[in-house]
Amino acid sequence: MMISGEDVERICGIEAYATKAEGIGGVLKHRPEDFVVWEHLVNGLNAREEFEKPAQKLITSPYALYAARKKNMETLAAIKLLAEHLDVKISHVGICGIKDRRSISYMFLSAPTRKVVRSMSVCFGEKKFEARLVGGAARPLNSRWLVANSFDIVISHTNRSDDALMEAFSHILNELGGAFPNFFGHQRFGITRPITHLVGKAILNGDYELAVRTLLFLSTKMEVSYNRERRIAAYQKWGRGEIAEYFKPNLRYEYIVARHLDMHGGDYLGALRRLPLRLKKLFIHAYASYLFNKALSRMLREGVVLNEPEAGDIVGRLDHNGFLVGRVFQVHAGNLAACRRYAAKGELGVFLPVMGYRAVIPRSRKGEIIREVLEEEGLEPGLFACPSIPEARTPGEYRTPLTHFTSLDYQPTGNSVRVRFTLPRGSYATILLREFMKPDSALAYIGRVKS
């Protein structure tokens, strides 16, 4: 199976726009420096500001808090570096969320204080990771610590310049009205190789051999040719000898799976269970994300009203940051007027399920669309209990179909535009910027125009 850049969004379930105006084109991440992101915690700490302060000398808390800066590096690789430096398990390093590889990212990490270092710096050519001790914490970091991410991004090589670029950007900004579709971004699936949700689907369906084959061998036109050639060579030897060596040195997850199979031929489930817990969970969550994207795309195409409660919808109260407080509940004839009143004041929001074994599906048109997608996929929510890999199971969660951006400003220069804005946790900058760009290929999001 060969996937092109034009196929990526469809494969990820992203198949609609909220705006109708023609896009400006352009490229993101032409250089890692063109995409800068930093975290804001609920306690007010800012990762970029904390990183630039001197490192702390003494920590008495159970967990040490680090501010880190990574350049052109995967988040999991950065976690591994800190874990090795501290001599702790990777699973003991806490983070708030995954950050883009091709970027400069300022993020927080936590680790037990059994061993503490004030600072560390590791370089691999253009790849660089630095971490500084900035404080202590009573508990390890998780996504709940994060309140927002701020971005400073350059869209380069657009099809407009100066005044025309300013006019086009302004027109789309007005169309959005401060909110955009809350799709899960391309990063969750992979742009050059969007397979995480495919592996997850195969696992949930109990087809572990297909999950392994997808992880090891499914290639795309966008993948680095050296890696693609190694996948092809390993596939040609599949079932006729050992294949783990083909995945050295940089395809380490594939190597883990292949090495297990070399020693225990045919134990596909065992090979998958050898993978890190974060990755196993990512496979399952990625498939749930695909289902969410697919349903949301269909709602946008049908013109379903997304931000005003309808009878049968799932809604929940919002805190001052726009996050769900307490449990969701269903809209019915008796509370519809009140729900719409609170929604208009920003105190209540409409939610869609991100599928899991406990997910509740709305009884409105939104829910009908979700059920249509599930039926097409041949899936029941109960499969997300994942009895064969219970550590990766997910009960499901709830996500707003629209999300808001704040503090957005833009400065065109020639055929580029610098954009600064802040998004609540869980929202993707690329999804906001795709409304302005509307590129022909998803490769534009990783610095390339054509596949």
Residue pairs with C-beta under 8 A, 6 or more apart in sequence:
1 218
1 219
2 219
2 220
2 221
3 11
3 193
3 194
3 220
3 221
3 222
4 220
4 221
4 222
4 441
4 451
5 191
5 221
5 222
5 441
5 442
5 443
5 448
5 450
5 451
6 440
6 441
6 442
6 451
8 186
8 189
8 191
8 194
8 441
8 442
8 443
9 15
9 186
9 442
11 189
11 194
12 184
12 186
12 188
12 189
12 194
12 197
12 290
12 293
13 183
13 289
13 290
13 291
13 292
13 293
13 294
13 296
13 297
14 183
14 186
14 293
14 297
14 431
14 434
15 293
15 294
15 297
15 298
15 301
16 181
16 296
16 297
16 298
16 300
16 301
17 181
17 300
17 434
17 435
17 438
18 175
18 176
18 180
18 181
18 300
18 435
19 172
19 175
19 176
19 435
20 175
21 168
21 171
21 172
21 175
22 168
22 438
23 168
23 172
23 435
23 436
23 437
23 438
23 439
24 155
24 158
24 159
24 160
24 165
24 168
24 169
24 417
24 436
24 437
24 438
25 157
25 158
25 159
25 160
25 437
25 438
25 439
25 440
25 444
26 155
26 156
26 157
26 158
26 159
26 415
26 416
26 417
26 437
26 439
26 444
27 155
27 156
27 157
27 439
27 444
27 447
27 448
27 449
28 34
28 35
28 153
28 154
28 155
28 430
28 433
28 437
28 444
28 445
28 446
28 447
29 35
29 100
29 102
29 103
29 445
29 446
29 447
30 154
30 156
30 157
30 447
31 447
32 71
32 72
32 102
32 103
32 104
32 126
33 104
34 153
34 154
34 156
34 447
35 100
35 102
35 103
35 104
35 151
35 153
35 154
35 429
36 103
36 104
36 105
36 106
36 151
36 152
36 153
37 99
37 100
37 103
37 104
37 105
37 106
37 149
37 150
37 151
37 152
37 429
38 46
38 47
38 48
38 105
38 106
38 107
38 149
38 150
39 46
39 47
39 96
39 97
39 106
39 107
39 108
39 146
39 148
39 149
40 46
40 47
40 146
40 147
40 148
40 149
40 150
40 422
41 47
41 96
41 108
41 145
41 146
41 147
42 144
42 145
42 146
42 147
43 145
45 108
45 134
45 135
46 150
47 67
47 68
47 106
47 107
47 108
48 106
48 150
50 67
50 108
50 132
50 134
50 135
51 67
51 68
51 69
51 106
51 130
51 132
51 134
53 67
53 132
53 134
55 118
55 119
55 132
55 133
55 134
56 118
56 133
56 134
56 135
57 118
59 113
59 116
59 133
59 135
59 136
60 136
61 113
61 135
61 136
61 137
61 138
62 112
62 113
62 136
62 137
62 138
62 139
63 94
63 110
63 111
63 112
63 113
63 136
63 137
63 138
63 139
63 140
64 110
64 111
64 112
64 113
64 116
64 133
64 135
64 136
64 137
65 108
65 109
65 110
65 133
65 134
65 135
65 136
65 137
65 141
66 82
66 108
66 109
66 110
66 111
66 131
66 132
66 133
66 134
67 106
67 107
67 108
67 131
67 132
67 134
68 78
68 82
68 106
68 107
68 108
68 109
68 129
68 130
68 131
68 132
69 104
69 105
69 106
69 128
69 129
69 130
69 131
70 78
70 99
70 104
70 105
70 107
70 128
70 129
70 130
71 103
71 104
71 105
71 126
71 127
71 128
71 129
72 101
72 102
72 103
72 126
72 127
72 128
73 101
73 127
73 128
73 129
74 101
75 95
75 98
75 99
75 101
75 105
75 107
76 98
76 276
76 278
76 279
77 129
78 109
78 129
79 90
79 93
79 95
79 109
80 90
81 120
81 122
81 129
82 93
82 109
82 111
82 120
82 129
82 131
83 89
83 90
83 92
83 93
83 111
85 117
85 120
85 122
86 93
86 111
86 114
86 115
86 116
86 117
87 115
88 111
88 112
88 114
88 115
90 276
90 278
91 276
91 277
91 278
92 111
92 112
92 140
93 109
93 110
93 111
94 109
94 110
94 111
94 140
94 141
94 142
95 107
95 108
95 109
95 110
95 141
95 142
96 107
96 108
96 141
96 142
96 143
96 145
96 146
96 425
97 107
97 143
97 146
97 425
97 426
98 187
99 105
99 107
100 187
102 446
102 447
108 134
108 141
108 145
109 131
109 141
110 137
110 140
110 141
111 140
113 136
116 133
117 133
118 132
118 133
119 130
119 131
119 132
119 133
120 129
120 130
120 131
121 128
121 129
121 130
121 131
122 128
122 129
122 130
123 129
143 425
143 426
146 425
147 321
147 424
147 425
148 321
148 422
148 423
148 424
148 425
149 422
149 423
149 425
149 427
149 429
150 407
150 420
150 421
150 422
151 419
151 420
151 421
151 422
151 423
151 429
152 418
152 419
152 420
153 418
153 419
153 420
153 429
153 433
154 416
154 417
154 418
154 419
155 416
155 417
155 418
155 419
155 433
155 436
155 437
156 415
156 416
157 415
157 416
157 449
158 165
158 415
158 416
158 417
158 437
159 415
160 168
160 415
161 412
161 414
161 415
162 412
162 413
162 414
165 412
165 415
165 417
166 410
166 412
168 436
169 410
169 412
169 417
169 436
172 435
172 436
173 408
173 410
173 436
176 435
178 404
178 405
179 307
179 402
179 403
179 404
179 405
180 402
180 403
180 405
180 431
180 432
180 435
181 296
181 300
181 306
181 401
181 402
181 403
181 431
182 296
182 399
182 400
182 401
182 402
182 403
182 426
182 427
182 431
183 292
183 293
183 296
183 297
183 428
183 431
184 289
184 290
184 292
184 293
184 428
185 428
185 429
185 430
185 431
186 194
186 428
186 430
186 442
186 445
187 428
187 430
188 196
188 197
188 282
188 285
188 286
188 289
189 195
189 196
189 197
189 286
189 289
189 290
190 196
191 222
191 442
191 443
191 445
191 446
192 220
192 222
192 223
192 224
192 443
192 446
193 218
193 219
193 220
193 222
193 223
194 220
195 214
195 215
195 218
196 282
196 283
196 286
197 283
197 286
197 287
197 289
197 290
198 214
198 218
198 287
199 211
199 214
199 215
199 283
199 286
200 282
200 283
200 284
200 285
200 286
200 287
200 288
201 287
201 290
201 377
201 379
202 208
202 210
202 211
202 214
203 211
203 272
203 283
203 284
203 386
203 388
203 389
203 392
204 284
204 287
204 379
204 383
204 384
204 386
205 378
205 383
206 388
208 268
208 269
208 271
208 272
208 388
209 268
211 268
211 272
211 283
212 257
212 261
212 268
212 271
212 272
215 253
215 254
215 257
216 231
216 234
216 235
216 243
216 247
216 254
216 257
216 258
217 231
217 232
217 234
217 235
217 238
218 231
219 228
219 231
219 232
220 228
221 451
222 443
222 448
222 451
227 250
227 251
230 246
230 247
230 251
231 246
233 246
234 243
234 246
234 247
234 258
237 243
237 246
242 262
243 258
243 261
243 262
244 255
244 258
244 259
244 261
244 262
246 258
247 254
247 255
247 258
248 255
253 275
253 276
253 279
256 271
256 274
256 275
257 271
257 272
257 274
257 275
258 271
260 267
260 270
260 271
260 274
261 267
261 268
261 271
264 270
264 271
269 388
269 389
272 280
272 389
273 280
273 389
277 391
277 392
280 389
280 391
280 392
281 391
281 392
281 394
283 392
284 384
284 386
284 392
284 393
284 394
285 354
285 394
288 354
288 355
288 356
288 384
288 394
288 396
289 354
291 354
291 355
291 370
291 373
291 374
291 377
291 379
292 352
292 353
292 354
292 355
292 399
294 373
295 352
295 366
295 369
295 370
295 373
296 352
296 401
298 369
298 372
298 373
299 306
299 366
299 369
299 401
300 306
302 365
302 369
304 365
304 366
304 369
306 350
306 401
306 402
307 343
307 349
307 350
307 401
307 402
308 340
308 343
308 350
309 315
309 331
309 336
309 339
309 340
309 343
309 348
309 350
310 331
310 336
310 364
310 365
310 366
311 331
311 332
311 333
311 336
311 363
311 364
312 330
312 331
312 332
312 362
312 363
312 364
312 365
312 366
312 367
313 330
313 331
313 339
313 350
313 362
313 364
313 366
314 328
314 329
314 330
314 331
314 350
314 351
314 352
314 353
314 360
314 362
314 398
315 328
315 329
315 330
315 331
315 339
315 343
315 348
315 349
315 350
315 351
316 324
316 325
316 326
316 327
316 328
316 329
316 348
316 349
316 351
316 398
317 324
317 325
317 326
317 342
317 347
317 348
318 324
318 325
318 346
318 347
318 348
318 349
319 325
321 424
322 346
322 349
322 400
322 403
322 404
322 424
323 424
323 425
324 349
324 351
324 398
328 351
328 360
328 398
330 360
330 362
330 363
331 339
331 364
339 348
342 348
343 349
343 350
349 400
350 366
350 400
350 401
351 398
351 399
351 400
351 401
352 362
352 366
352 370
352 398
352 399
352 400
352 401
353 359
353 360
353 361
353 362
353 370
353 396
353 397
353 398
353 399
354 396
354 397
354 398
354 399
355 374
355 379
355 381
355 384
355 396
356 381
356 384
356 393
356 394
356 395
356 396
356 397
357 381
357 382
357 383
357 384
357 385
357 393
357 394
357 395
357 396
358 381
358 395
358 396
359 381
359 384
359 395
359 396
359 397
361 367
361 370
361 371
361 381
362 370
366 401
374 380
374 381
381 396
384 393
384 394
384 395
384 396
385 393
386 392
386 393
386 394
387 393
399 426
403 423
403 424
403 426
403 427
404 424
405 421
405 422
405 423
405 427
405 432
406 421
406 422
406 423
407 420
407 421
407 422
408 419
408 420
408 421
409 419
409 420
409 421
410 417
410 418
410 419
410 420
411 417
411 418
419 433
419 436
421 429
421 432
423 429
423 432
430 445
434 445
437 444
439 445
439 449
440 449
440 450
441 448
441 449
441 450
441 451
443 449
443 450
443 451
